[in-house]
Amino acid sequence: MDTQEQELEDIELFQKHVSDRFTELSSPPEDDALLSVSWLHRLLDVFLCCEAEFEAILIMDRDPSQLSKPPFDRLIPEFIERAVKALDICNAVANGVDSVRHCQKLSEIVISALDQNPLGDGHAKRAKKALLMLLSAMNLDDKEGTHVKATERSWSFGRRGVNKEQIAGHFRSLSWQVAKNWSSAKQIQSMIYNLVAPRGAEASGLPSPIYTMNVIMIFVMWALVAAIPCQERNGLPTHFPVPKQLNWAHSLIGLQEKIADEWKKKEKKGMSGLLDELQKMEKLAQSLIDFTDSFHFPGDAEKVKGAAADVSELKEIFGRMDQGLTPLQMHIREVFHRIVRSRTEFLDVLEKGSAPVL
């Protein structure tokens, strides 16, 4: 009975921590806007913290045979299957970060061309060319992929020249690249499929944290796909059901609704992603194209002043991206490897649990 009470207490504490973490995410400070690079870092931290706590509850000091019995003989394999799909999403999103970096480099050309005093016709023409390339890169059809260069190589979270035969165990069964016909929207749909909240006695037992971690993993992958330019996002779900009575559900549902609303606007406008920096960069690019279109030396003083303010803001966005994109890619790599490790440990538990007692 003591063990059972401790287990229930651990589950309740886990649910509370999930609630607290998503409440913090749903109320970001002014300098940490929803779906900004810094906010995505916080989202990935939440995933890693929740995953570590979840694994401790489910595996640590537990008889493996318990997890080979119903309903765990169904729930755990389903969780593992979702984890494998999440690995493909990590690959696709990491490629997408490369396309964001490409946009950042184009914005650097714009800044260099327009941050001049006096500003000449040649500067304006150079900036306009880069701005047109920038908007074109932002508005490529998701089906074509905004990460053309990135998909020419497979960012497999490892060094080039790695001998895959040296990678032991379950690594060999994982996807090392995203196929050309792969769809991030369909991948998210398949993760949502058959996701059912536990009922009755299961709602307060071990099936509860399994369901919670499934939802967290789906939400994190869904938010990453919505934010970062990613292969074939047409038809990305804007909703997946989460019972409102769960104590952690309120803040997560609130975040889901905010992101879904922005995604619906994105689909109408054809923007490349919901990343806060990209959206702001796109608005500034549109404004600066209008300016360069009509500029003739020496230019209207008021328009030149307004363009300078836009360039100053673009500089600030460039700086945030310059500091945050490479660490974000590394953070995604960390999530990838954590999921791989977790999957391996769950497979080992299932194998031990089903082994005959000698």
Number of C-alpha atoms within 10 A of each C-alpha: 6 7 8 10 10 11 16 16 12 17 22 17 13 19 22 13 17 24 19 15 21 21 18 14 21 20 13 13 11 7 9 16 18 22 22 21 24 20 20 24 19 18 20 20 16 19 20 18 13 22 20 12 18 20 16 13 19 18 14 10 8 12 12 20 15 15 23 20 13 9 13 17 15 12 18 20 15 16 20 19 14 21 21 19 19 25 23 23 26 25 23 29 25 29 30 27 23 23 25 24 17 19 24 23 16 21 24 17 17 25 21 15 20 26 17 12 7 11 17 16 14 13 17 24 17 16 26 22 15 23 24 15 15 22 20 14 21 24 18 17 18 21 16 13 23 30 25 16 12 18 20 9 12 17 20 20 18 10 8 10 6 10 8 10 8 9 10 9 8 12 17 12 9 12 14 17 18 21 13 12 10 16 22 29 20 16 21 22 17 14 23 19 11 9 17 13 18 17 11 7 10 12 14 14 17 19 20 20 24 22 19 21 20 23 22 19 22 20 22 17 25 25 19 26 26 27 28 26 32 29 29 22 24 14 12 21 16 16 14 14 11 17 12 12 8 14 14 22 20 18 21 21 20 14 20 18 14 13 21 18 12 15 21 13 13 16 15 8 10 15 21 29 28 24 24 19 22 24 18 14 24 20 12 18 24 13 14 23 21 12 19 23 11 11 18 14 11 11 17 13 9 9 15 18 12 15 21 18 13 20 22 15 16 23 19 13 18 21 13 15 21 14 12 16 20 15 15 19 21 13 18 24 20 17 20 22 15 15 20 19 14 17 22 16 14 20 16 12 20 21 13 16 18 15 12 7 6 3
